[in-house]
Amino acid sequence: MFNFYPRSYKRKNSKFVDLKISGDEIIKFLISKGVKTCDKVKNQVSVPDWINKDINWIKEHKEEWKLKNK
């Protein structure tokens, strides 16, 4: 979406990998979608609805998503 490649970090003693991306364009995009900046606890930040919709779509269309995102 932003033509960025994420950096990956393997967690110690875990099967998880953290993917990190950064940049002004990404921050501006997320703010435009309703993500608040600053103190997450104070602002009661949660996952925006548009991300949850995408996650649900991915779960329902797992094979199609795998093909598109190899």
PDB file of N, CA, C and O in Angstrom:
ATOM      1  N   MET A   1       0.816  -1.187   0.000  1.00  0.00           N
ATOM      2  CA  MET A   1       0.000   0.000   0.000  1.00  0.00           C
ATOM      3  C   MET A   1       0.865   1.260   0.000  1.00  0.00           C
ATOM      4  O   MET A   1       0.530   2.241  -0.663  1.00  0.00           O
ATOM      5  N   PHE A   2       1.965   1.238   0.732  1.00  0.00           N
ATOM      6  CA  PHE A   2       2.827   2.411   0.824  1.00  0.00           C
ATOM      7  C   PHE A   2       4.180   2.197   0.151  1.00  0.00           C
ATOM      8  O   PHE A   2       5.048   3.069   0.207  1.00  0.00           O
ATOM      9  N   ASN A   3       4.360   1.045  -0.482  1.00  0.00           N
ATOM     10  CA  ASN A   3       5.639   0.680  -1.095  1.00  0.00           C
ATOM     11  C   ASN A   3       6.784   0.675  -0.084  1.00  0.00           C
ATOM     12  O   ASN A   3       7.903   1.078  -0.402  1.00  0.00           O
ATOM     13  N   PHE A   4       6.497   0.219   1.134  1.00  0.00           N
ATOM     14  CA  PHE A   4       7.496   0.036   2.178  1.00  0.00           C
ATOM     15  C   PHE A   4       7.626  -1.452   2.443  1.00  0.00           C
ATOM     16  O   PHE A   4       6.648  -2.194   2.351  1.00  0.00           O
ATOM     17  N   TYR A   5       8.805  -1.876   2.763  1.00  0.00           N
ATOM     18  CA  TYR A   5       8.991  -3.249   3.219  1.00  0.00           C
ATOM     19  C   TYR A   5       9.159  -3.206   4.732  1.00  0.00           C
ATOM     20  O   TYR A   5       9.971  -2.435   5.242  1.00  0.00           O
ATOM     21  N   PRO A   6       8.405  -4.019   5.447  1.00  0.00           N
ATOM     22  CA  PRO A   6       8.530  -3.999   6.909  1.00  0.00           C
ATOM     23  C   PRO A   6       9.839  -4.638   7.357  1.00  0.00           C
ATOM     24  O   PRO A   6      10.391  -5.507   6.682  1.00  0.00           O
ATOM     25  N   ARG A   7      10.312  -4.193   8.495  1.00  0.00           N
ATOM     26  CA  ARG A   7      11.439  -4.862   9.145  1.00  0.00           C
ATOM     27  C   ARG A   7      10.839  -5.943  10.027  1.00  0.00           C
ATOM     28  O   ARG A   7       9.786  -5.741  10.632  1.00  0.00           O
ATOM     29  N   SER A   8      11.496  -7.075  10.102  1.00  0.00           N
ATOM     30  CA  SER A   8      10.978  -8.157  10.933  1.00  0.00           C
ATOM     31  C   SER A   8      11.938  -8.415  12.093  1.00  0.00           C
ATOM     32  O   SER A   8      13.159  -8.341  11.958  1.00  0.00           O
ATOM     33  N   TYR A   9      11.334  -8.717  13.224  1.00  0.00           N
ATOM     34  CA  TYR A   9      12.081  -8.990  14.442  1.00  0.00           C
ATOM     35  C   TYR A   9      11.533 -10.269  15.056  1.00  0.00           C
ATOM     36  O   TYR A   9      10.365 -10.322  15.441  1.00  0.00           O
ATOM     37  N   LYS A  10      12.362 -11.294  15.150  1.00  0.00           N
ATOM     38  CA  LYS A  10      11.962 -12.562  15.765  1.00  0.00           C
ATOM     39  C   LYS A  10      11.992 -12.393  17.272  1.00  0.00           C
ATOM     40  O   LYS A  10      12.986 -11.933  17.835  1.00  0.00           O
ATOM     41  N   ARG A  11      10.902 -12.767  17.920  1.00  0.00           N
ATOM     42  CA  ARG A  11      10.844 -12.699  19.383  1.00  0.00           C
ATOM     43  C   ARG A  11      11.613 -13.874  19.977  1.00  0.00           C
ATOM     44  O   ARG A  11      11.531 -14.996  19.477  1.00  0.00           O
ATOM     45  N   LYS A  12      12.356 -13.608  21.042  1.00  0.00           N
ATOM     46  CA  LYS A  12      13.088 -14.677  21.719  1.00  0.00           C
ATOM     47  C   LYS A  12      12.101 -15.631  22.377  1.00  0.00           C
ATOM     48  O   LYS A  12      11.079 -15.208  22.919  1.00  0.00           O
ATOM     49  N   ASN A  13      12.410 -16.906  22.325  1.00  0.00           N
ATOM     50  CA  ASN A  13      11.605 -17.948  22.981  1.00  0.00           C
ATOM     51  C   ASN A  13      10.150 -17.912  22.538  1.00  0.00           C
ATOM     52  O   ASN A  13       9.253 -18.148  23.348  1.00  0.00           O
ATOM     53  N   SER A  14       9.904 -17.621  21.272  1.00  0.00           N
ATOM     54  CA  SER A  14       8.539 -17.513  20.785  1.00  0.00           C
ATOM     55  C   SER A  14       8.497 -17.838  19.301  1.00  0.00           C
ATOM     56  O   SER A  14       9.517 -17.780  18.615  1.00  0.00           O
ATOM     57  N   LYS A  15       7.308 -18.181  18.809  1.00  0.00           N
ATOM     58  CA  LYS A  15       7.121 -18.410  17.382  1.00  0.00           C
ATOM     59  C   LYS A  15       6.689 -17.145  16.665  1.00  0.00           C
ATOM     60  O   LYS A  15       6.476 -17.166  15.453  1.00  0.00           O
ATOM     61  N   PHE A  16       6.556 -16.039  17.394  1.00  0.00           N
ATOM     62  CA  PHE A  16       6.055 -14.791  16.829  1.00  0.00           C
ATOM     63  C   PHE A  16       7.161 -13.969  16.190  1.00  0.00           C
ATOM     64  O   PHE A  16       8.319 -14.001  16.608  1.00  0.00           O
ATOM     65  N   VAL A  17       6.761 -13.230  15.162  1.00  0.00           N
ATOM     66  CA  VAL A  17       7.643 -12.273  14.510  1.00  0.00           C
ATOM     67  C   VAL A  17       6.920 -10.938  14.498  1.00  0.00           C
ATOM     68  O   VAL A  17       5.756 -10.864  14.104  1.00  0.00           O
ATOM     69  N   ASP A  18       7.599  -9.885  14.928  1.00  0.00           N
ATOM     70  CA  ASP A  18       7.031  -8.538  14.865  1.00  0.00           C
ATOM     71  C   ASP A  18       7.442  -7.902  13.552  1.00  0.00           C
ATOM     72  O   ASP A  18       8.613  -7.948  13.173  1.00  0.00           O
ATOM     73  N   LEU A  19       6.480  -7.306  12.857  1.00  0.00           N
ATOM     74  CA  LEU A  19       6.758  -6.560  11.641  1.00  0.00           C
ATOM     75  C   LEU A  19       6.579  -5.091  11.951  1.00  0.00           C
ATOM     76  O   LEU A  19       5.564  -4.694  12.523  1.00  0.00           O
ATOM     77  N   LYS A  20       7.560  -4.275  11.579  1.00  0.00           N
ATOM     78  CA  LYS A  20       7.500  -2.851  11.892  1.00  0.00           C
ATOM     79  C   LYS A  20       7.718  -2.031  10.627  1.00  0.00           C
ATOM     80  O   LYS A  20       8.625  -2.289   9.836  1.00  0.00           O
ATOM     81  N   ILE A  21       6.853  -1.035  10.466  1.00  0.00           N
ATOM     82  CA  ILE A  21       7.017  -0.066   9.390  1.00  0.00           C
ATOM     83  C   ILE A  21       6.857   1.316   9.996  1.00  0.00           C
ATOM     84  O   ILE A  21       6.196   1.484  11.021  1.00  0.00           O
ATOM     85  N   SER A  22       7.467   2.301   9.357  1.00  0.00           N
ATOM     86  CA  SER A  22       7.329   3.655   9.856  1.00  0.00           C
ATOM     87  C   SER A  22       7.443   4.636   8.700  1.00  0.00           C
ATOM     88  O   SER A  22       7.933   4.303   7.620  1.00  0.00           O
ATOM     89  N   GLY A  23       6.985   5.837   8.951  1.00  0.00           N
ATOM     90  CA  GLY A  23       7.076   6.884   7.944  1.00  0.00           C
ATOM     91  C   GLY A  23       5.940   7.877   8.095  1.00  0.00           C
ATOM     92  O   GLY A  23       4.857   7.536   8.571  1.00  0.00           O
ATOM     93  N   ASP A  24       6.200   9.110   7.685  1.00  0.00           N
ATOM     94  CA  ASP A  24       5.191  10.169   7.796  1.00  0.00           C
ATOM     95  C   ASP A  24       3.913   9.831   7.046  1.00  0.00           C
ATOM     96  O   ASP A  24       2.818  10.108   7.537  1.00  0.00           O
ATOM     97  N   GLU A  25       4.034   9.235   5.859  1.00  0.00           N
ATOM     98  CA  GLU A  25       2.849   8.921   5.058  1.00  0.00           C
ATOM     99  C   GLU A  25       1.940   7.928   5.766  1.00  0.00           C
ATOM    100  O   GLU A  25       0.716   8.047   5.719  1.00  0.00           O
ATOM    101  N   ILE A  26       2.545   6.954   6.419  1.00  0.00           N
ATOM    102  CA  ILE A  26       1.776   5.943   7.148  1.00  0.00           C
ATOM    103  C   ILE A  26       1.060   6.585   8.329  1.00  0.00           C
ATOM    104  O   ILE A  26      -0.115   6.309   8.572  1.00  0.00           O
ATOM    105  N   ILE A  27       1.761   7.433   9.056  1.00  0.00           N
ATOM    106  CA  ILE A  27       1.163   8.105  10.217  1.00  0.00           C
ATOM    107  C   ILE A  27      -0.006   8.976   9.781  1.00  0.00           C
ATOM    108  O   ILE A  27      -1.068   8.940  10.402  1.00  0.00           O
ATOM    109  N   LYS A  28       0.176   9.759   8.721  1.00  0.00           N
ATOM    110  CA  LYS A  28      -0.908  10.612   8.220  1.00  0.00           C
ATOM    111  C   LYS A  28      -2.108   9.779   7.801  1.00  0.00           C
ATOM    112  O   LYS A  28      -3.251  10.149   8.071  1.00  0.00           O
ATOM    113  N   PHE A  29      -1.853   8.655   7.141  1.00  0.00           N
ATOM    114  CA  PHE A  29      -2.938   7.769   6.706  1.00  0.00           C
ATOM    115  C   PHE A  29      -3.712   7.229   7.911  1.00  0.00           C
ATOM    116  O   PHE A  29      -4.943   7.267   7.927  1.00  0.00           O
ATOM    117  N   LEU A  30      -2.997   6.729   8.912  1.00  0.00           N
ATOM    118  CA  LEU A  30      -3.663   6.160  10.087  1.00  0.00           C
ATOM    119  C   LEU A  30      -4.457   7.217  10.849  1.00  0.00           C
ATOM    120  O   LEU A  30      -5.558   6.936  11.322  1.00  0.00           O
ATOM    121  N   ILE A  31      -3.920   8.420  10.973  1.00  0.00           N
ATOM    122  CA  ILE A  31      -4.656   9.505  11.632  1.00  0.00           C
ATOM    123  C   ILE A  31      -5.920   9.830  10.845  1.00  0.00           C
ATOM    124  O   ILE A  31      -6.970  10.083  11.436  1.00  0.00           O
ATOM    125  N   SER A  32      -5.828   9.827   9.510  1.00  0.00           N
ATOM    126  CA  SER A  32      -7.010  10.114   8.686  1.00  0.00           C
ATOM    127  C   SER A  32      -8.083   9.046   8.836  1.00  0.00           C
ATOM    128  O   SER A  32      -9.258   9.299   8.573  1.00  0.00           O
ATOM    129  N   LYS A  33      -7.676   7.840   9.264  1.00  0.00           N
ATOM    130  CA  LYS A  33      -8.617   6.738   9.467  1.00  0.00           C
ATOM    131  C   LYS A  33      -9.128   6.666  10.897  1.00  0.00           C
ATOM    132  O   LYS A  33      -9.891   5.763  11.239  1.00  0.00           O
ATOM    133  N   GLY A  34      -8.707   7.621  11.742  1.00  0.00           N
ATOM    134  CA  GLY A  34      -9.252   7.667  13.097  1.00  0.00           C
ATOM    135  C   GLY A  34      -8.341   7.174  14.202  1.00  0.00           C
ATOM    136  O   GLY A  34      -8.753   7.143  15.361  1.00  0.00           O
ATOM    137  N   VAL A  35      -7.121   6.789  13.884  1.00  0.00           N
ATOM    138  CA  VAL A  35      -6.194   6.354  14.918  1.00  0.00           C
ATOM    139  C   VAL A  35      -5.676   7.590  15.649  1.00  0.00           C
ATOM    140  O   VAL A  35      -5.215   8.545  15.024  1.00  0.00           O
ATOM    141  N   LYS A  36      -5.759   7.561  16.980  1.00  0.00           N
ATOM    142  CA  LYS A  36      -5.307   8.699  17.778  1.00  0.00           C
ATOM    143  C   LYS A  36      -3.836   8.533  18.134  1.00  0.00           C
ATOM    144  O   LYS A  36      -3.341   7.418  18.295  1.00  0.00           O
ATOM    145  N   THR A  37      -3.147   9.666  18.253  1.00  0.00           N
ATOM    146  CA  THR A  37      -1.739   9.649  18.649  1.00  0.00           C
ATOM    147  C   THR A  37      -1.636   9.937  20.135  1.00  0.00           C
ATOM    148  O   THR A  37      -2.634  10.262  20.777  1.00  0.00           O
ATOM    149  N   CYS A  38      -0.456   9.823  20.674  1.00  0.00           N
ATOM    150  CA  CYS A  38      -0.123  10.108  22.079  1.00  0.00           C
ATOM    151  C   CYS A  38      -0.448   8.937  22.985  1.00  0.00           C
ATOM    152  O   CYS A  38      -0.287   7.781  22.595  1.00  0.00           O
ATOM    153  N   ASP A  39      -0.899   9.228  24.179  1.00  0.00           N
ATOM    154  CA  ASP A  39      -1.114   8.233  25.227  1.00  0.00           C
ATOM    155  C   ASP A  39      -2.281   7.309  24.888  1.00  0.00           C
ATOM    156  O   ASP A  39      -3.437   7.733  24.890  1.00  0.00           O
ATOM    157  N   LYS A  40      -1.969   6.029  24.596  1.00  0.00           N
ATOM    158  CA  LYS A  40      -3.007   5.073  24.199  1.00  0.00           C
ATOM    159  C   LYS A  40      -3.993   4.780  25.331  1.00  0.00           C
ATOM    160  O   LYS A  40      -5.190   4.629  25.087  1.00  0.00           O
ATOM    161  N   VAL A  41      -3.502   4.702  26.549  1.00  0.00           N
ATOM    162  CA  VAL A  41      -4.375   4.401  27.690  1.00  0.00           C
ATOM    163  C   VAL A  41      -5.298   5.590  27.953  1.00  0.00           C
ATOM    164  O   VAL A  41      -6.507   5.417  28.113  1.00  0.00           O
ATOM    165  N   LYS A  42      -4.730   6.790  27.997  1.00  0.00           N
ATOM    166  CA  LYS A  42      -5.515   8.003  28.267  1.00  0.00           C
ATOM    167  C   LYS A  42      -6.585   8.221  27.189  1.00  0.00           C
ATOM    168  O   LYS A  42      -7.708   8.615  27.502  1.00  0.00           O
ATOM    169  N   ASN A  43      -6.240   7.967  25.931  1.00  0.00           N
ATOM    170  CA  ASN A  43      -7.171   8.171  24.820  1.00  0.00           C
ATOM    171  C   ASN A  43      -8.090   6.978  24.567  1.00  0.00           C
ATOM    172  O   ASN A  43      -8.922   7.016  23.660  1.00  0.00           O
ATOM    173  N   GLN A  44      -7.943   5.915  25.367  1.00  0.00           N
ATOM    174  CA  GLN A  44      -8.769   4.719  25.217  1.00  0.00           C
ATOM    175  C   GLN A  44      -8.736   4.204  23.775  1.00  0.00           C
ATOM    176  O   GLN A  44      -9.774   3.963  23.158  1.00  0.00           O
ATOM    177  N   VAL A  45      -7.520   4.044  23.259  1.00  0.00           N
ATOM    178  CA  VAL A  45      -7.333   3.624  21.870  1.00  0.00           C
ATOM    179  C   VAL A  45      -7.638   2.141  21.726  1.00  0.00           C
ATOM    180  O   VAL A  45      -7.222   1.323  22.547  1.00  0.00           O
ATOM    181  N   SER A  46      -8.366   1.812  20.678  1.00  0.00           N
ATOM    182  CA  SER A  46      -8.614   0.410  20.340  1.00  0.00           C
ATOM    183  C   SER A  46      -8.357   0.236  18.846  1.00  0.00           C
ATOM    184  O   SER A  46      -8.029   1.196  18.149  1.00  0.00           O
ATOM    185  N   VAL A  47      -8.505  -0.966  18.375  1.00  0.00           N
ATOM    186  CA  VAL A  47      -8.299  -1.246  16.954  1.00  0.00           C
ATOM    187  C   VAL A  47      -9.459  -0.645  16.175  1.00  0.00           C
ATOM    188  O   VAL A  47     -10.616  -0.926  16.485  1.00  0.00           O
ATOM    189  N   PRO A  48      -9.170   0.185  15.159  1.00  0.00           N
ATOM    190  CA  PRO A  48     -10.255   0.794  14.370  1.00  0.00           C
ATOM    191  C   PRO A  48     -11.100  -0.254  13.651  1.00  0.00           C
ATOM    192  O   PRO A  48     -10.604  -1.321  13.288  1.00  0.00           O
ATOM    193  N   ASP A  49     -12.382   0.059  13.448  1.00  0.00           N
ATOM    194  CA  ASP A  49     -13.307  -0.866  12.786  1.00  0.00           C
ATOM    195  C   ASP A  49     -12.818  -1.302  11.415  1.00  0.00           C
ATOM    196  O   ASP A  49     -12.982  -2.462  11.039  1.00  0.00           O
ATOM    197  N   TRP A  50     -12.211  -0.376  10.657  1.00  0.00           N
ATOM    198  CA  TRP A  50     -11.793  -0.739   9.302  1.00  0.00           C
ATOM    199  C   TRP A  50     -10.707  -1.799   9.316  1.00  0.00           C
ATOM    200  O   TRP A  50     -10.608  -2.572   8.363  1.00  0.00           O
ATOM    201  N   ILE A  51      -9.888  -1.867  10.361  1.00  0.00           N
ATOM    202  CA  ILE A  51      -8.884  -2.932  10.459  1.00  0.00           C
ATOM    203  C   ILE A  51      -9.567  -4.247  10.801  1.00  0.00           C
ATOM    204  O   ILE A  51      -9.246  -5.279  10.213  1.00  0.00           O
ATOM    205  N   ASN A  52     -10.505  -4.224  11.742  1.00  0.00           N
ATOM    206  CA  ASN A  52     -11.225  -5.445  12.096  1.00  0.00           C
ATOM    207  C   ASN A  52     -11.960  -6.017  10.900  1.00  0.00           C
ATOM    208  O   ASN A  52     -11.992  -7.234  10.719  1.00  0.00           O
ATOM    209  N   LYS A  53     -12.555  -5.156  10.076  1.00  0.00           N
ATOM    210  CA  LYS A  53     -13.242  -5.639   8.876  1.00  0.00           C
ATOM    211  C   LYS A  53     -12.265  -6.371   7.974  1.00  0.00           C
ATOM    212  O   LYS A  53     -12.588  -7.434   7.442  1.00  0.00           O
ATOM    213  N   ASP A  54     -11.060  -5.808   7.794  1.00  0.00           N
ATOM    214  CA  ASP A  54     -10.065  -6.458   6.956  1.00  0.00           C
ATOM    215  C   ASP A  54      -9.637  -7.792   7.548  1.00  0.00           C
ATOM    216  O   ASP A  54      -9.467  -8.766   6.814  1.00  0.00           O
ATOM    217  N   ILE A  55      -9.460  -7.852   8.864  1.00  0.00           N
ATOM    218  CA  ILE A  55      -9.055  -9.096   9.515  1.00  0.00           C
ATOM    219  C   ILE A  55     -10.135 -10.152   9.334  1.00  0.00           C
ATOM    220  O   ILE A  55      -9.829 -11.307   9.039  1.00  0.00           O
ATOM    221  N   ASN A  56     -11.394  -9.769   9.508  1.00  0.00           N
ATOM    222  CA  ASN A  56     -12.483 -10.726   9.316  1.00  0.00           C
ATOM    223  C   ASN A  56     -12.535 -11.214   7.880  1.00  0.00           C
ATOM    224  O   ASN A  56     -12.771 -12.397   7.634  1.00  0.00           O
ATOM    225  N   TRP A  57     -12.314 -10.301   6.916  1.00  0.00           N
ATOM    226  CA  TRP A  57     -12.304 -10.712   5.508  1.00  0.00           C
ATOM    227  C   TRP A  57     -11.180 -11.708   5.258  1.00  0.00           C
ATOM    228  O   TRP A  57     -11.371 -12.707   4.563  1.00  0.00           O
ATOM    229  N   ILE A  58     -10.006 -11.434   5.826  1.00  0.00           N
ATOM    230  CA  ILE A  58      -8.866 -12.335   5.648  1.00  0.00           C
ATOM    231  C   ILE A  58      -9.189 -13.715   6.209  1.00  0.00           C
ATOM    232  O   ILE A  58      -8.887 -14.727   5.577  1.00  0.00           O
ATOM    233  N   LYS A  59      -9.801 -13.764   7.393  1.00  0.00           N
ATOM    234  CA  LYS A  59     -10.151 -15.054   7.993  1.00  0.00           C
ATOM    235  C   LYS A  59     -11.129 -15.834   7.121  1.00  0.00           C
ATOM    236  O   LYS A  59     -11.019 -17.053   6.988  1.00  0.00           O
ATOM    237  N   GLU A  60     -12.078 -15.129   6.532  1.00  0.00           N
ATOM    238  CA  GLU A  60     -13.091 -15.787   5.702  1.00  0.00           C
ATOM    239  C   GLU A  60     -12.552 -16.181   4.326  1.00  0.00           C
ATOM    240  O   GLU A  60     -13.059 -17.119   3.711  1.00  0.00           O
ATOM    241  N   HIS A  61     -11.537 -15.478   3.842  1.00  0.00           N
ATOM    242  CA  HIS A  61     -10.993 -15.709   2.506  1.00  0.00           C
ATOM    243  C   HIS A  61      -9.502 -16.026   2.580  1.00  0.00           C
ATOM    244  O   HIS A  61      -8.705 -15.487   1.812  1.00  0.00           O
ATOM    245  N   LYS A  62      -9.138 -16.897   3.504  1.00  0.00           N
ATOM    246  CA  LYS A  62      -7.734 -17.170   3.797  1.00  0.00           C
ATOM    247  C   LYS A  62      -6.933 -17.584   2.556  1.00  0.00           C
ATOM    248  O   LYS A  62      -5.840 -17.063   2.334  1.00  0.00           O
ATOM    249  N   GLU A  63      -7.450 -18.498   1.756  1.00  0.00           N
ATOM    250  CA  GLU A  63      -6.708 -18.974   0.587  1.00  0.00           C
ATOM    251  C   GLU A  63      -6.539 -17.873  -0.454  1.00  0.00           C
ATOM    252  O   GLU A  63      -5.466 -17.738  -1.042  1.00  0.00           O
ATOM    253  N   GLU A  64      -7.576 -17.096  -0.684  1.00  0.00           N
ATOM    254  CA  GLU A  64      -7.490 -15.980  -1.627  1.00  0.00           C
ATOM    255  C   GLU A  64      -6.460 -14.954  -1.148  1.00  0.00           C
ATOM    256  O   GLU A  64      -5.682 -14.429  -1.944  1.00  0.00           O
ATOM    257  N   TRP A  65      -6.462 -14.677   0.147  1.00  0.00           N
ATOM    258  CA  TRP A  65      -5.511 -13.724   0.715  1.00  0.00           C
ATOM    259  C   TRP A  65      -4.081 -14.231   0.548  1.00  0.00           C
ATOM    260  O   TRP A  65      -3.183 -13.458   0.214  1.00  0.00           O
ATOM    261  N   LYS A  66      -3.864 -15.545   0.782  1.00  0.00           N
ATOM    262  CA  LYS A  66      -2.522 -16.119   0.638  1.00  0.00           C
ATOM    263  C   LYS A  66      -2.018 -15.955  -0.791  1.00  0.00           C
ATOM    264  O   LYS A  66      -0.852 -15.622  -1.007  1.00  0.00           O
ATOM    265  N   LEU A  67      -2.893 -16.188  -1.765  1.00  0.00           N
ATOM    266  CA  LEU A  67      -2.489 -16.055  -3.161  1.00  0.00           C
ATOM    267  C   LEU A  67      -2.112 -14.618  -3.511  1.00  0.00           C
ATOM    268  O   LEU A  67      -1.140 -14.385  -4.230  1.00  0.00           O
ATOM    269  N   LYS A  68      -2.879 -13.660  -3.005  1.00  0.00           N
ATOM    270  CA  LYS A  68      -2.627 -12.257  -3.305  1.00  0.00           C
ATOM    271  C   LYS A  68      -1.398 -11.716  -2.583  1.00  0.00           C
ATOM    272  O   LYS A  68      -0.777 -10.762  -3.053  1.00  0.00           O
ATOM    273  N   ASN A  69      -1.043 -12.307  -1.459  1.00  0.00           N
ATOM    274  CA  ASN A  69       0.010 -11.749  -0.606  1.00  0.00           C
ATOM    275  C   ASN A  69       1.177 -12.705  -0.389  1.00  0.00           C
ATOM    276  O   ASN A  69       1.730 -12.763   0.709  1.00  0.00           O
ATOM    277  N   LYS A  70       1.553 -13.447  -1.413  1.00  0.00           N
ATOM    278  CA  LYS A  70       2.695 -14.368  -1.284  1.00  0.00           C
ATOM    279  C   LYS A  70       3.970 -13.613  -1.032  1.00  0.00           C
ATOM    280  O   LYS A  70       5.032 -14.221  -0.897  1.00  0.00           O
TER     281      LYS A  70
END
